[in-house]
Amino acid sequence: MTPDVNVLQQKAGHVFKNTELMERALTHSSYANEKGSVKDSNERLEFLGDSVLGLISAQYFFTKYKDRPEGQLTKMRSAAVCEEACCGFAREIDLGNYLLLGCGEESAGGRERTSILADAFEAFIAAIYLDGGFDAAKQFVLPFI
């Protein structure tokens, strides 16, 4: 039984106008491959989400820590956007429960795999960004930072 994505949207604080963006963000390449449509996986969204997350976190640290030098800000941003952090953020909203995974990935425990969760989190950020704009993505991301 697939969890109710309305609960995920509630956790995210964003209701999608374009639910296809959300579905794509939740679609792992293993599932897309099984369905014969690699272009519908979350990989391209992950690429964009990584940059959106980096910008939001850089802006946050730049504004909040006005007296810190660039080197310290870089370390802070790196800690906030690393794979482990993104995986932890994904777990906070139970993102793994909503992922569409291929049979092999499902049986191998993909819902708990760090890289899959981190990538899905970045893809989800991109989906929110494309659906609601920078401010919507920022509202979603800032509580995690």
C-alpha positions as CSV (number, residue, x, y, z in Angstrom):
1,M,0.0,0.0,0.0
2,T,1.4,3.3,-1.1
3,P,1.4,6.1,1.6
4,D,-0.8,9.1,1.1
5,V,1.3,11.8,-0.7
6,N,-1.0,14.4,0.8
7,V,0.7,13.6,4.1
8,L,4.1,14.2,2.5
9,Q,2.9,17.5,1.1
10,Q,1.6,18.5,4.5
11,K,5.0,17.6,6.1
12,A,6.7,19.6,3.3
13,G,4.5,22.6,3.8
14,H,3.9,22.7,0.0
15,V,0.9,21.5,-1.9
16,F,1.9,20.8,-5.5
17,K,0.0,22.4,-8.3
18,N,1.8,20.1,-10.7
19,T,1.7,16.7,-9.0
20,E,3.7,15.2,-11.9
21,L,6.8,17.1,-10.6
22,M,6.3,15.5,-7.1
23,E,5.9,12.0,-8.7
24,R,9.0,12.4,-10.8
25,A,11.0,13.6,-7.7
26,L,9.9,10.3,-5.9
27,T,10.7,8.1,-8.9
28,H,14.0,6.3,-8.6
29,S,15.8,5.3,-11.8
30,S,15.3,1.6,-11.0
31,Y,11.5,2.0,-11.1
32,A,11.7,4.2,-14.3
33,N,13.9,1.5,-15.9
34,E,11.4,-1.2,-15.1
35,K,8.7,0.9,-16.6
36,G,10.8,1.6,-19.7
37,S,11.1,5.4,-19.2
38,V,14.4,6.5,-17.8
39,K,13.6,10.2,-18.5
40,D,10.9,10.0,-15.9
41,S,13.3,9.3,-13.0
42,N,14.3,11.9,-10.4
43,E,18.0,12.2,-11.6
44,R,17.6,15.5,-13.5
45,L,15.6,17.0,-10.6
46,E,18.4,15.9,-8.3
47,F,20.9,17.9,-10.3
48,L,18.8,21.0,-10.0
49,G,17.9,20.4,-6.4
50,D,21.5,20.2,-5.4
51,S,22.1,23.7,-6.7
52,V,18.9,25.1,-5.2
53,L,19.9,23.6,-1.8
54,G,23.4,25.1,-2.1
55,L,22.1,28.5,-2.9
56,I,19.5,28.6,-0.1
57,S,22.1,27.4,2.5
58,A,24.8,29.8,1.2
59,Q,22.3,32.7,1.5
60,Y,21.2,31.6,4.9
61,F,24.8,31.3,6.3
62,F,25.9,34.5,4.6
63,T,23.1,36.5,6.2
64,K,23.0,34.8,9.6
65,Y,26.7,34.8,10.3
66,K,27.9,38.2,9.1
67,D,31.2,38.1,11.0
68,R,32.3,34.7,9.8
69,P,35.0,34.4,7.1
70,E,34.4,32.7,3.8
71,G,36.2,29.5,4.8
72,Q,33.9,29.0,7.8
73,L,30.8,29.7,5.7
74,T,32.0,27.2,3.2
75,K,32.4,24.5,5.9
76,M,29.0,25.3,7.3
77,R,27.3,25.0,3.9
78,S,29.2,21.8,3.1
79,A,27.9,20.2,6.3
80,A,24.3,21.2,5.5
81,V,24.3,19.9,1.9
82,C,26.4,16.7,2.2
83,E,24.9,13.3,1.5
84,E,24.6,12.4,5.2
85,A,22.7,15.6,6.0
86,C,20.4,15.3,3.1
87,C,19.7,11.7,4.0
88,G,18.9,12.8,7.6
89,F,16.6,15.5,6.3
90,A,14.8,12.9,4.1
91,R,14.3,10.6,7.1
92,E,12.8,13.5,9.1
93,I,9.9,13.6,6.6
94,D,9.9,9.8,6.0
95,L,10.6,10.4,2.3
96,G,11.8,6.8,1.8
97,N,8.2,5.6,2.4
98,Y,7.0,7.6,-0.7
99,L,9.7,6.5,-3.2
100,L,8.9,4.5,-6.3
101,L,11.6,1.8,-6.5
102,G,12.2,-1.0,-8.8
103,C,11.7,-4.5,-7.5
104,G,15.5,-5.2,-7.1
105,E,16.1,-1.9,-5.3
106,E,13.1,-2.5,-3.1
107,S,14.2,-5.9,-2.0
108,A,17.8,-4.6,-1.4
109,G,16.5,-2.1,1.1
110,G,16.7,0.9,-1.1
111,R,14.2,2.9,1.0
112,E,16.9,3.1,3.7
113,R,19.9,3.6,1.5
114,T,21.7,6.9,2.2
115,S,22.5,7.8,-1.4
116,I,18.9,7.1,-2.6
117,L,17.4,9.2,0.2
118,A,19.8,12.1,-0.2
119,D,19.2,12.1,-4.0
120,A,15.4,12.0,-3.5
121,F,15.6,14.9,-1.0
122,E,17.4,17.0,-3.6
123,A,15.0,16.0,-6.3
124,F,12.1,16.9,-4.0
125,I,13.6,20.4,-3.4
126,A,13.8,20.9,-7.2
127,A,10.2,19.8,-7.6
128,I,9.1,22.3,-5.0
129,Y,11.3,25.0,-6.6
130,L,9.8,24.3,-10.1
131,D,6.3,24.1,-8.8
132,G,6.2,27.0,-6.4
133,G,9.4,29.1,-7.0
134,F,12.4,30.0,-4.9
135,D,10.5,31.2,-1.9
136,A,8.6,27.9,-1.6
137,A,11.8,25.9,-1.9
138,K,13.4,28.2,0.7
139,Q,10.5,27.7,3.1
140,F,10.9,24.0,2.7
141,V,14.7,23.9,3.2
142,L,15.3,26.4,6.0
143,P,13.9,24.3,8.8
144,F,16.4,21.6,8.0
145,I,19.3,24.0,8.0
